[in-house]
Amino acid sequence: MRFPLFVAFRYLISRKGSSAIHIISLISAAGILVGTAALIVVLSVFNGFGEVIRGLYNSFDPDLKITALQGKVFVPDSLAVHKIKQLTGVAGVVSVIEDNALFRYDRQQHIGVLKGVDSDFEKFSGIGQKVLRGTFLLEDSSWAYALAGAGVAYYLGLNPDDFFHPLEIYVPSRNFNPTGLSAANAFRRQALPVSGIFSIQQDFDVKYIIAPLEIARKLFDYPHEVFALELYLKPGTNSRELKRQVISILGPGYSVADRGEQQAMLYRIMRTEKYAIFIILSFIILVAAFTLISTIGMMAIEKQKDIALLLSMGATARHIRNIFLYQGLLISILGGLAGLTLGAFMCFLQEKFGFIKINASGNSFVISEYPVQMQLPDFFVVFAIVLLIGFLAAILPASRASSEQPAFYLRQE
């Protein structure tokens, strides 16, 4: 193995022979470099966008969410809830009731979701950092308040400073008899002043109004039931291990979903897009591999005399094949390492200084420049793909070079 590798390395760095072959070798390495750098940059940008999206959703979604497998509501077992709260790593448990409701403000109306939460929600949720106007306040000693999503506020024209027009919430009555003559009891109504307007992500902003749990219990007529229990974990807690412990406490009949499972479709789409762009950009390296085939083939033609001499001295066809195979791998390794370095440097500059903006003005709803996040597995996978493509591209010309016979070359002397 050392002999073919040594000869391949000498051929690669030697300046003797045709300058055209060296130029083609540089072009091959440059193609691999560009493809590798492009893969690292694009994958890092996808990682960055993924992290931004996770951060937005994590501001609203709990670490773990407990729901009933059958039915929409359940009565939480107080003993089980107490045991869950005592688990190491659990910061808090929030009871939640949420369902569709009609919102009215002044003369405008909008259909969305009313989410009732208990007093611990403000302590553990990240929504408090997403309030655009007003303050995060659900109740004080005198009043109960509502917190509105920015989209709901837009459609209703909500003004948190307007104390004369409270937000009106209408919910269909569970006990309403449609055969009756009066429709007075068809809806339950509650008027609440709006304390603030939050903005997280469009899916949440255009749908949610957050209110105290007791208000939601009264409107939906669920005095003891809950729609879900939301668990918030302490930093550094292993959510998978804690999820297993929670399932063992609750037993059958309950679903415990982590953040990835709560937004399963979103994360599946993100992964699919990343894999798709990875496959597409890999074709850049594949195109460069065709240049690599011609480079090794021309090198084999130029080194015909060397091949004859090596074979005459006792080298086998396998040695000859490995020489050119290693040469293809060396070109791939050099181009790949240079591409990884260039891609990492470009990502570092973008992460540090944010040169490339998402729009010309530098203003965006969430971020102003393209986010990047380099992940070590991406570097290993990209480098492995580069080596695989380089190996496959070098097999054919290396095999053809090893099939030549020394007698033919010796007669040419």
C-alpha positions in Angstrom: 0.0 0.0 0.0 2.8 2.4 0.8 4.5 2.0 -2.6 1.5 2.9 -4.8 0.6 5.7 -2.4 4.2 7.1 -2.6 4.3 7.0 -6.4 0.8 8.6 -6.6 1.8 11.4 -4.3 5.0 12.0 -6.4 3.0 12.1 -9.6 0.7 14.6 -8.0 3.3 17.1 -6.9 5.8 16.5 -9.7 6.1 19.4 -12.2 7.5 17.2 -14.9 5.4 16.2 -17.8 2.6 17.9 -19.7 1.4 21.2 -18.1 -2.0 20.6 -19.5 -2.5 17.6 -17.2 -1.6 19.7 -14.2 -4.0 22.3 -15.3 -6.8 19.7 -15.6 -5.8 18.3 -12.2 -6.2 21.8 -10.7 -9.6 22.2 -12.5 -10.7 18.9 -11.0 -9.6 19.9 -7.5 -11.2 23.3 -8.0 -14.5 21.7 -9.0 -14.5 19.5 -6.0 -13.5 22.5 -3.8 -16.4 24.6 -5.1 -18.9 21.8 -4.7 -17.8 21.0 -1.2 -17.8 24.6 -0.1 -21.3 25.1 -1.6 -22.6 22.0 0.3 -21.2 23.2 3.6 -22.5 26.7 3.2 -26.0 25.7 2.1 -26.4 23.0 4.7 -25.2 25.5 7.4 -27.8 28.0 6.2 -30.5 25.3 6.4 -29.3 24.5 9.9 -29.5 28.2 10.8 -33.0 28.6 9.5 -34.0 25.4 11.3 -32.7 26.8 14.6 -34.5 30.1 14.1 -37.8 28.2 13.4 -37.2 26.0 16.4 -36.6 29.0 18.6 -39.9 30.6 17.4 -41.9 27.5 18.0 -40.2 26.7 21.3 -41.4 30.0 22.6 -44.9 28.7 22.4 -44.6 24.9 22.6 -43.7 23.2 25.9 -40.9 20.7 26.3 -43.4 17.9 26.7 -47.2 17.9 26.2 -49.5 15.4 27.8 -52.9 14.7 26.0 -55.5 12.0 26.1 -55.4 9.3 23.5 -59.2 9.1 23.4 -61.4 12.1 23.7 -60.5 15.8 23.7 -60.3 16.4 27.5 -59.3 14.4 30.6 -59.4 14.9 34.3 -55.8 14.9 35.5 -54.9 12.4 38.3 -53.7 14.7 41.1 -51.3 12.0 42.5 -49.8 11.4 39.0 -49.4 15.1 38.5 -47.7 15.5 41.9 -45.3 12.6 41.0 -44.4 14.3 37.7 -43.7 17.6 39.4 -41.3 15.8 41.7 -39.3 14.3 38.9 -35.7 15.6 38.6 -35.6 18.1 35.7 -39.2 19.2 35.7 -39.4 22.9 36.2 -43.2 23.2 36.1 -46.5 21.8 34.9 -49.2 24.0 33.3 -52.8 23.0 32.9 -54.3 24.0 29.5 -57.8 24.3 28.1 -58.0 25.5 24.4 -60.6 25.3 21.8 -62.2 27.4 19.0 -63.9 30.7 19.8 -65.2 33.8 18.2 -63.5 37.1 19.0 -65.1 40.5 18.7 -63.7 43.9 19.2 -65.6 47.0 18.5 -67.3 46.1 15.1 -64.7 43.5 14.0 -64.7 39.8 14.5 -62.4 36.9 14.0 -62.5 33.1 14.6 -59.5 31.7 16.4 -58.4 29.6 19.4 -58.8 30.6 23.0 -56.0 29.1 25.2 -56.6 29.1 28.9 -53.5 28.6 31.1 -52.9 28.7 34.8 -50.7 31.2 36.7 -47.5 29.2 36.1 -47.6 29.8 32.3 -46.1 33.2 32.6 -43.2 31.9 34.6 -42.2 29.1 32.2 -43.4 30.1 28.8 -41.2 32.2 26.5 -44.1 34.3 25.2 -43.3 37.1 27.7 -40.2 37.9 25.6 -42.3 38.1 22.4 -44.7 40.9 23.5 -44.7 43.7 21.0 -47.2 46.1 22.7 -48.4 46.3 26.2 -47.3 43.8 28.9 -47.6 40.1 29.7 -50.4 40.1 32.2 -53.2 37.6 32.5 -54.7 38.6 35.9 -54.1 40.8 38.9 -55.9 41.3 42.2 -58.9 42.9 40.4 -59.1 41.9 36.8 -58.5 39.1 34.3 -56.8 40.0 31.0 -56.3 38.5 27.6 -53.1 38.3 25.6 -53.6 38.5 21.8 -51.5 37.2 18.9 -50.4 39.9 16.5 -52.4 38.4 13.6 -55.6 38.4 15.7 -54.9 42.0 16.8 -54.5 43.0 13.2 -57.8 41.5 12.0 -59.7 42.9 15.0 -57.9 46.3 15.1 -57.0 45.7 18.8 -55.6 48.5 20.9 -54.2 47.4 24.3 -54.6 51.0 25.5 -58.4 51.1 24.7 -60.1 50.5 28.1 -63.6 51.4 26.7 -63.8 48.5 24.2 -62.8 45.2 25.7 -62.3 42.0 23.7 -65.4 39.9 23.6 -65.1 36.1 23.5 -67.9 33.9 22.3 -68.0 30.1 22.7 -70.8 27.8 21.7 -72.7 26.5 24.8 -72.3 22.8 25.4 -75.8 22.6 26.9 -77.6 24.5 24.2 -80.7 22.8 22.8 -81.1 23.7 19.1 -84.8 22.7 19.2 -85.6 25.4 21.7 -87.3 28.7 20.7 -84.7 31.0 22.3 -81.1 31.4 21.1 -80.1 33.4 24.1 -78.2 30.5 25.6 -76.5 29.4 22.3 -73.2 31.1 23.3 -71.3 31.8 26.4 -69.7 35.3 26.4 -66.8 36.9 28.3 -65.4 40.4 27.9 -61.7 40.9 28.8 -59.4 43.8 28.5 -56.3 43.2 26.4 -53.0 43.6 28.3 -50.6 43.0 25.4 -50.0 41.7 21.9 -47.4 39.0 21.2 -45.8 37.9 18.0 -44.1 34.5 17.6 -44.9 33.0 14.2 -47.7 33.4 11.8 -49.4 30.1 12.7 -49.7 31.2 16.3 -50.2 35.0 15.7 -53.3 34.7 13.5 -55.0 32.2 15.8 -54.4 32.5 19.5 -55.8 34.5 22.4 -54.4 33.6 25.7 -56.5 34.0 28.9 -56.5 32.7 32.5 -57.5 29.1 33.0 -60.6 29.9 35.1 -62.0 32.1 32.3 -61.6 29.2 29.8 -63.1 26.7 32.3 -66.2 29.0 32.6 -66.6 29.5 28.9 -66.1 25.9 27.8 -67.9 24.5 30.8 -65.1 22.2 31.9 -64.8 22.7 35.7 -62.3 19.9 36.3 -61.1 18.7 32.9 -58.1 19.9 30.9 -57.2 19.6 27.3 -53.5 19.1 28.0 -50.8 19.3 30.6 -47.7 21.2 29.4 -44.4 20.2 31.0 -41.4 22.7 31.1 -38.0 21.2 31.9 -34.9 22.6 33.5 -32.0 23.5 31.2 -29.8 20.5 30.4 -32.5 17.9 31.2 -32.6 14.9 28.9 -36.2 15.2 27.5 -36.2 11.6 26.1 -35.4 10.1 29.5 -37.9 12.3 31.3 -40.5 11.5 28.7 -40.0 7.8 29.5 -40.4 8.4 33.2 -43.6 10.4 32.6 -45.1 7.6 30.5 -44.3 5.1 33.2 -46.1 7.3 35.8 -49.2 8.0 33.6 -49.7 4.5 32.2 -51.7 3.8 29.1 -54.3 6.1 27.8 -52.1 9.2 27.4 -49.8 10.6 24.8 -46.6 12.4 25.7 -45.2 14.4 22.8 -41.9 16.3 22.8 -41.4 19.4 20.7 -40.4 17.5 17.6 -43.6 15.4 17.8 -45.8 18.4 18.5 -44.6 19.9 15.2 -43.9 16.6 13.4 -44.9 17.8 10.0 -42.8 21.0 10.2 -39.6 19.1 11.2 -40.3 16.4 8.6 -40.5 19.1 5.9 -37.3 20.7 7.1 -35.4 17.4 7.0 -36.7 16.6 3.6 -35.7 20.0 2.2 -32.2 19.6 3.6 -31.8 16.1 2.1 -33.1 17.3 -1.2 -30.7 20.2 -1.5 -27.9 18.0 -0.3 -28.6 15.6 -3.2 -28.9 18.4 -5.7 -25.6 20.1 -4.7 -23.9 16.7 -4.7 -24.2 16.8 -8.5 -21.7 19.6 -8.6 -19.1 17.3 -7.2 -20.3 14.6 -9.5 -19.7 16.9 -12.5 -16.3 17.6 -11.2 -15.7 13.8 -11.0 -16.0 13.6 -14.8 -13.0 16.0 -15.1 -11.2 13.7 -12.6 -11.8 10.7 -14.9 -10.1 12.5 -17.8 -7.3 13.8 -15.6 -6.4 10.3 -14.4 -6.8 8.9 -17.9 -4.4 11.4 -19.4 -2.0 10.9 -16.6 -2.0 7.2 -17.3 -1.3 7.8 -21.0 1.6 10.2 -20.1 3.1 7.7 -17.7 3.1 4.8 -20.1 6.8 4.4 -19.9 6.8 4.6 -16.1 4.1 1.9 -16.1 6.2 -0.4 -18.3 9.3 0.2 -16.2 7.4 -0.5 -12.9 5.9 -3.7 -14.4 9.3 -4.8 -15.6 10.7 -4.3 -12.1 8.2 -6.6 -10.6 5.2 -4.3 -9.9 1.9 -6.0 -10.3 -1.2 -4.8 -12.2 -2.8 -4.2 -8.8 0.1 -1.9 -7.9 -0.4 0.1 -11.1 -4.2 0.3 -10.5 -3.7 1.5 -6.9 -1.3 4.2 -8.0 -3.9 5.9 -10.2 -6.7 5.1 -7.8 -4.8 6.8 -5.0 -4.1 9.7 -7.2 -7.8 10.3 -7.8 -8.4 10.0 -4.0 -5.6 12.4 -3.3 -7.1 15.0 -5.7 -10.5 14.4 -4.0 -9.0 14.7 -0.5 -7.2 17.9 -1.3 -10.2 19.5 -3.0 -12.5 18.3 -0.3 -10.4 19.6 2.6 -9.9 22.9 0.8 -13.7 23.1 0.2 -14.5 22.3 3.8 -12.1 25.0 4.9 -13.4 27.6 2.5 -17.0 26.7 3.4 -16.3 26.9 7.1 -14.6 30.3 6.7 -17.5 31.7 4.7 -19.9 30.5 7.3 -17.8 32.0 10.1 -17.8 35.4 8.4 -21.5 35.3 7.9 -22.1 34.2 11.5 -19.8 36.8 12.8 -20.6 39.8 10.6 -23.8 39.0 8.8 -22.6 40.3 5.4 -25.4 38.7 3.4 -28.8 40.3 4.2 -32.2 38.7 3.6 -33.3 41.9 2.0 -31.7 45.1 0.8 -32.9 47.3 3.6 -31.7 44.8 6.2 -35.1 44.7 7.9 -37.0 41.5 8.4 -39.9 40.3 10.6 -37.7 37.9 12.5 -34.1 38.2 11.3 -32.2 40.6 9.0 -29.4 38.4 7.7 -29.1 34.7 6.6 -28.5 32.6 9.7 -25.8 29.9 9.7 -25.1 27.1 12.1 -22.2 24.7 11.3 -22.7 21.1 12.5 -19.8 18.7 12.7 -21.8 15.7 11.2 -22.4 17.7 8.0 -18.6 18.0 7.5 -18.1 14.3 7.9 -21.0 13.4 5.6 -19.9 15.9 2.9 -16.3 14.7 3.1 -17.4 11.1 2.9 -19.5 11.9 -0.2 -16.4 13.6 -1.8 -14.3 10.6 -1.1 -16.9 8.2 -2.5 -17.4 10.1 -5.7 -13.6 10.5 -6.1 -13.1 6.8 -5.6 -15.8 5.8 -8.1 -14.5 8.3 -10.6 -10.9 6.9 -10.4 -11.8 3.2 -10.7 -12.3 3.1 -14.4 -9.2 4.9 -15.6 -7.1 3.2 -12.9 -8.3 -0.2 -14.0 -7.6 0.6 -17.7 -4.0 1.8 -16.8 -3.3 -1.5 -15.0 -4.4 -3.6 -17.9 -1.5 -2.5 -20.2 1.5 -4.9 -20.8 5.1 -3.8 -20.4 6.3 -5.5 -23.7 4.4 -3.0 -25.7 6.1 -0.1 -24.1 9.5 -1.6 -24.2 9.2 -2.1 -28.0 8.6 1.6 -28.3 12.1 2.3 -27.1 
